[in-house]
Amino acid sequence: GQNIDQPTEMTATEGAIVQINCTYQTSGFNGLFWYQQHAGEAPTFLSYNVLDGLEEKGRFSSFLSRSKGYSYLLLKELQMKDSASYLCAVRDGLASNTGKLIFGQGTTLQVKP
Amino acid sequence: DTGVSQNPRHKITKRGQNVTFRCDPISEHNRLYWYRQTLGQGPEFLTYFQNEAQLEKSRLLSDRFSAERPKGSFSTLEIQRTEQGDSAMYLCASSHSTSGTFGGEQFFGPGTRLTVL
C-alpha cells in the first residue's frame, strides 16, 4: 500500500526554527518532494531529495533517509508569510514510471508573532 | 506568464450536470497530470498524460470522469452527471520527463474549484 504520514498542524514563533517530519511507505520510490501551499492557491515546489542526506536552499532544508522511510523539512528564521500547508510527496518509481506524486495530507503551519 | 493555467477558476453546478475543465501546461512540458484535492487533504492523483497518450488512470476515477489531451498540449477533464462528492479542487500539473535524472518537478496550476449543489 501507499502511506505517507505527516503531522496535521504545527505552531511556531516568528524568527524561530521548525521541523516538519514525514514518514512514508510506498511500493516504489523515485524521489521525495516538499511543496508549500497557501490557502486557496496551487502547491509550489520547495525541495527535492532522491539520495540520503540534507539539501539546503536558503531558509529551507530537507533531509532524507531512504532506509528509514523518513524525511523532514526544516524552516529557519520563520516569517509570518511562511504560514501555509506543507505537503510531503513521494514520486512513484514503479516500472510504469509515470512520475505521479503520492501526497501526504499536509501539515498546516501557523507562525505567530 | 508562462506557468500552468486552468479555466475556469471556479465552477458551481447542480447535481447531474456535466462540467468540463481546461488545463494549459507549460509549453515545453510533455507530461501532464490531473489531481483532486479536498479540504484538509493532500492532492490525489487522477490521471497522467505523456504527450497525447493517457498512460495511467487512478482507480479513484469512475467512468463518469474522462480526460483528453488531443494534440499533446492543453488537456480537458470532463465530469458527467456530477455528484455532490465531486466537489473539490481539481489541480493540473506539468513537467518534463524525468529521464532517470533529477528533474521532472511538477508545476501546478491554480486549480478549478468545483462546487456541486
Boltz contact constraints between the chains, C-beta under 6 A:
constraints:
  - contact:
      token1: [A, 42]
      token2: [B, 108]
      max_distance: 6.0
  - contact:
      token1: [A, 42]
      token2: [B, 109]
      max_distance: 6.0
  - contact:
      token1: [A, 42]
      token2: [B, 110]
      max_distance: 6.0
  - contact:
      token1: [A, 42]
      token2: [B, 111]
      max_distance: 6.0
  - contact:
      token1: [A, 43]
      token2: [B, 108]
      max_distance: 6.0
  - contact:
      token1: [A, 45]
      token2: [B, 105]
      max_distance: 6.0
  - contact:
      token1: [A, 87]
      token2: [B, 42]
      max_distance: 6.0
  - contact:
      token1: [A, 98]
      token2: [B, 48]
      max_distance: 6.0
  - contact:
      token1: [A, 98]
      token2: [B, 56]
      max_distance: 6.0
  - contact:
      token1: [A, 99]
      token2: [B, 98]
      max_distance: 6.0
  - contact:
      token1: [A, 99]
      token2: [B, 104]
      max_distance: 6.0
  - contact:
      token1: [A, 100]
      token2: [B, 45]
      max_distance: 6.0
  - contact:
      token1: [A, 100]
      token2: [B, 48]
      max_distance: 6.0
  - contact:
      token1: [A, 103]
      token2: [B, 42]
      max_distance: 6.0
  - contact:
      token1: [A, 103]
      token2: [B, 43]
      max_distance: 6.0
  - contact:
      token1: [A, 104]
      token2: [B, 42]
      max_distance: 6.0
  - contact:
      token1: [A, 105]
      token2: [B, 41]
      max_distance: 6.0
  - contact:
      token1: [A, 105]
      token2: [B, 42]
      max_distance: 6.0
  - contact:
      token1: [A, 106]
      token2: [B, 42]
      max_distance: 6.0
